[in-house]
């Protein structure tokens, strides 16, 4: 699958940085980055207690990590960078703050989430979901059901249901209460039904202050069918990307963009705008 990973790095972040702490917030509105759409103020959250932990561990970046396949988890993941700190102790202190932090783990920068996968079924009619039993997905294939039961797969939906591409129609998003490395191995070994699996890439999407000065706004956002872009600048190209990093459309026509937008499932998407003056910028879109 063709992927487009949109990563806009801050000027003071280098590729030498490797270890990070990834957290999942209990509520996307509590503990969210306080200045999520600027380049210079991403060291704190909107929660006082969480900020005390961040300050105690010399945190210098606190940025949203998008791309999780499970819609209820959208907007709830944050990646944390600190100077001269013990990442394990930081993760432990964050976990202890359970009223705000649901999950915390030490990992590497840009690592995939640990509980979701993309899987492609070999036959579009075999391995499709037919229901739920005690919170676990049930399909029309017995062998796949056994795997889902073992690894607690509770989310399994067609990845691109409106695609006219038969290959994309065979892709499904999976989320489990498990280690997705083990789930991936089990699915890869079940090659009579599963043709391939892959880890979706995360996305870090931030607007720059330089782009903000052009006063571009999008409304409504969240949107139901389409949206308007208010700007005095000339837009040369529109690129729309889903939360896994897959490019949905790249076009010079706002009408073509509207057509695709009206067919999208509910969720989070990212819109890149290329301007006539040579600048570009990115916006987070939410489809109701």
JOQUIWO-V409743 format. One record per pair of residues at least 4 apart in sequence whose ideal C-beta (glycine too) atoms are under 7 Angstrom apart, sorted by the first residue. I is the first residue (numbers start at 1). GAP is how many residues later the second one is. D is the distance in Angstrom with one decimal. If there is no record, write none. Layout:
i,gap,d
I,GAP,D
I,GAP,D
This chain:
i,gap,d
1,245,6.2
2,244,7.0
2,245,6.1
3,198,6.0
3,242,4.5
3,243,5.8
4,237,5.4
4,241,5.7
4,243,4.4
5,196,4.8
5,198,6.2
5,240,4.7
6,197,5.4
6,199,5.4
6,235,6.1
6,264,5.8
6,266,6.8
6,276,6.0
7,196,7.0
7,197,4.9
8,196,6.7
8,197,6.6
8,198,5.0
8,200,7.0
8,274,6.9
9,4,4.9
10,29,5.6
10,51,6.6
13,4,6.2
13,48,6.4
17,64,6.1
17,92,6.0
18,90,5.5
18,91,6.1
19,68,5.0
19,87,6.3
19,89,6.6
20,59,5.1
20,60,6.1
20,61,5.6
20,87,6.2
20,88,6.8
20,89,5.2
21,59,4.4
21,66,5.6
21,69,5.3
21,70,4.9
21,73,6.7
21,83,6.0
21,85,5.7
22,43,6.4
22,55,6.4
22,57,5.4
22,83,5.6
22,85,5.2
23,55,5.2
23,57,6.7
23,71,5.6
23,78,5.2
23,80,6.4
23,81,4.6
24,49,6.6
24,52,5.2
24,53,5.4
24,78,4.7
24,79,4.1
25,5,6.6
25,6,4.6
25,7,7.0
25,51,4.5
25,53,6.8
25,75,6.4
25,76,6.5
25,77,6.3
26,73,6.9
26,74,5.9
26,75,6.8
26,76,4.4
28,4,6.3
28,47,4.1
28,48,4.7
30,17,5.6
30,70,5.6
31,14,4.7
31,15,6.9
31,16,4.7
31,19,5.0
31,69,4.5
31,70,6.9
32,4,6.7
32,13,6.3
32,14,5.5
33,9,5.6
33,12,6.2
33,29,5.4
33,30,6.3
33,31,5.7
33,45,6.6
34,10,5.0
34,11,5.8
34,12,4.8
35,6,3.7
35,7,5.8
36,28,5.6
37,169,6.2
37,170,4.6
38,171,5.8
39,167,6.6
39,169,5.5
39,170,5.8
42,19,5.7
42,20,5.4
42,21,5.4
43,11,7.0
43,16,6.1
43,17,5.8
43,18,6.7
43,19,5.8
44,7,4.9
44,10,6.2
44,18,6.3
45,5,4.7
45,6,5.9
45,17,6.2
47,4,6.5
47,53,5.6
48,4,6.8
49,48,6.3
49,51,6.8
50,4,6.4
50,47,6.4
50,50,5.4
51,4,6.1
52,4,6.4
53,4,6.6
53,40,5.2
53,41,6.2
53,44,6.2
54,5,4.0
54,8,6.3
57,25,5.0
57,28,4.5
57,33,4.5
58,24,5.0
58,25,4.5
58,26,6.0
58,27,5.2
59,21,5.7
59,22,6.8
59,23,4.6
60,21,5.8
60,22,6.5
60,23,5.5
61,20,4.0
62,16,6.1
62,18,5.6
63,15,6.7
63,16,5.5
63,141,6.0
64,14,6.0
65,12,4.3
65,13,6.2
65,14,4.5
65,137,5.2
65,139,6.5
66,136,6.6
66,137,4.5
66,139,6.2
66,177,5.7
66,202,6.4
67,133,5.9
67,134,6.4
67,135,4.1
67,136,4.6
67,176,4.8
67,177,5.8
67,178,6.4
68,5,4.4
68,6,6.3
68,9,6.1
68,45,5.4
68,48,6.2
68,175,6.8
69,47,4.3
69,104,4.1
69,106,5.8
69,131,6.1
69,175,6.5
70,46,6.4
70,85,5.3
70,105,4.3
71,195,6.6
71,196,5.4
73,4,6.9
74,169,6.8
74,193,6.6
74,194,4.8
80,10,7.0
82,8,6.2
85,5,5.9
86,4,6.6
87,4,6.3
87,19,4.6
88,4,6.4
88,18,5.8
89,4,6.3
90,4,6.3
91,4,6.3
91,13,4.5
91,14,6.3
91,15,5.2
92,4,6.5
93,4,6.9
94,7,4.7
94,10,4.3
95,6,6.2
95,9,4.7
97,4,5.1
107,4,4.5
110,92,6.1
112,87,3.7
112,88,6.4
112,89,6.8
112,90,6.7
113,89,6.8
114,65,6.3
114,66,5.7
115,60,5.8
115,61,5.5
115,62,7.0
115,63,6.7
115,65,5.6
116,57,6.8
116,58,6.3
116,59,4.6
116,64,6.4
116,84,6.4
117,57,4.7
117,63,5.3
117,66,6.3
117,67,5.8
117,80,5.4
117,82,6.5
118,41,6.2
118,53,5.8
118,55,6.3
118,79,6.6
118,80,5.1
118,82,5.7
118,126,6.8
119,53,5.3
119,55,5.7
119,68,5.6
119,75,5.5
119,78,4.7
120,50,4.9
120,51,5.0
120,75,4.8
120,76,5.0
121,5,6.3
121,6,4.1
121,49,5.0
121,51,6.8
121,72,6.1
121,73,6.2
121,74,6.8
122,71,6.0
122,72,6.9
122,73,4.4
124,45,6.1
124,46,5.3
126,14,6.8
126,15,5.5
126,67,5.8
127,12,5.3
127,14,4.8
127,17,5.1
127,66,4.7
128,11,6.0
128,12,5.8
129,8,5.5
129,10,5.4
129,27,5.1
130,8,5.7
130,9,6.2
130,10,5.3
131,7,4.6
132,4,6.8
132,5,6.0
132,6,6.3
133,5,5.1
135,19,5.4
136,12,5.7
136,13,5.6
136,16,6.4
136,17,6.4
136,18,6.2
137,11,5.3
137,16,5.2
137,17,6.5
137,19,4.2
138,7,5.8
139,5,4.9
139,6,5.8
141,4,6.6
141,52,5.5
142,4,6.7
143,4,7.0
143,47,6.0
143,50,6.4
144,4,6.3
144,46,6.8
144,49,5.6
145,4,6.2
146,4,6.4
147,4,6.2
147,39,5.0
147,40,6.4
147,43,6.3
148,5,3.9
151,25,4.9
151,27,4.2
151,31,6.6
151,32,4.5
151,35,6.6
152,24,5.3
152,25,3.9
152,26,5.4
153,21,5.6
153,23,4.6
154,21,6.5
154,22,6.9
154,23,6.6
155,18,6.9
155,19,6.6
155,20,3.8
156,16,5.7
156,18,5.3
157,15,6.5
157,16,5.5
158,11,7.0
158,14,5.9
159,12,3.9
159,13,5.8
159,14,5.0
160,8,4.4
160,9,6.8
160,11,6.2
161,104,7.0
162,101,4.6
163,5,4.0
163,6,5.6
165,4,6.7
176,4,6.4
176,7,5.4
178,4,6.3
178,5,5.4
180,4,5.8
181,4,6.7
182,4,6.5
183,4,6.3
184,4,6.0
184,13,5.1
185,4,6.4
186,4,6.6
187,7,4.6
187,10,5.0
188,6,6.9
188,9,5.8
190,4,5.2
200,44,3.9
200,45,6.8
201,43,6.8
201,44,4.4
203,40,6.8
203,42,5.7
203,67,6.5
205,65,5.2
205,77,5.1
205,79,6.2
207,4,5.6
207,5,5.9
207,74,5.7
207,75,6.3
208,73,6.8
211,68,6.0
211,70,3.6
214,17,6.6
214,19,5.4
214,65,6.9
215,16,6.9
216,13,6.7
216,15,4.2
216,17,6.8
216,57,7.0
216,65,6.9
217,13,4.8
218,9,5.5
218,11,5.5
218,65,5.6
219,8,6.5
219,9,5.9
219,11,7.0
220,7,6.1
221,6,6.1
221,64,6.0
221,65,6.2
222,64,3.9
222,65,6.8
222,66,4.9
223,4,4.2
223,62,7.0
223,64,6.3
223,65,6.7
224,64,5.0
225,37,4.6
226,32,4.2
226,35,5.1
226,36,5.8
227,34,6.8
229,6,6.9
233,42,4.9
233,43,6.7
233,44,6.6
234,41,6.7
234,42,3.8
235,38,5.4
235,40,6.1
236,16,6.5
236,38,4.9
236,39,6.6
236,40,5.5
237,13,6.6
237,15,5.6
237,37,4.0
238,13,5.6
238,16,6.6
238,19,4.7
238,33,6.7
238,35,6.4
239,8,6.6
239,11,4.5
239,33,4.2
240,8,4.6
240,9,5.1
240,17,6.5
240,20,6.3
240,29,6.0
240,31,5.6
241,4,6.3
241,5,6.7
241,6,5.6
241,7,6.5
241,28,6.7
241,29,4.6
242,4,5.1
242,6,5.9
242,27,5.7
243,24,6.3
243,25,5.0
248,12,5.9
249,7,6.6
249,8,6.4
249,11,4.8
251,5,4.3
251,6,5.9
253,4,6.8
254,4,6.3
255,4,6.7
256,4,6.8
257,4,6.1
258,4,6.3
260,4,6.9
264,5,6.6
264,23,4.8
265,22,6.9
266,21,5.3
266,22,6.0
267,20,5.8
268,16,6.5
268,18,5.8
269,16,4.5
269,18,6.5
270,12,5.8
270,14,6.1
270,15,6.9
271,11,6.8
271,12,4.7
271,14,5.4
272,8,6.3
272,10,5.1
273,7,6.4
273,8,5.6
274,6,4.9
275,4,4.7
275,5,6.5
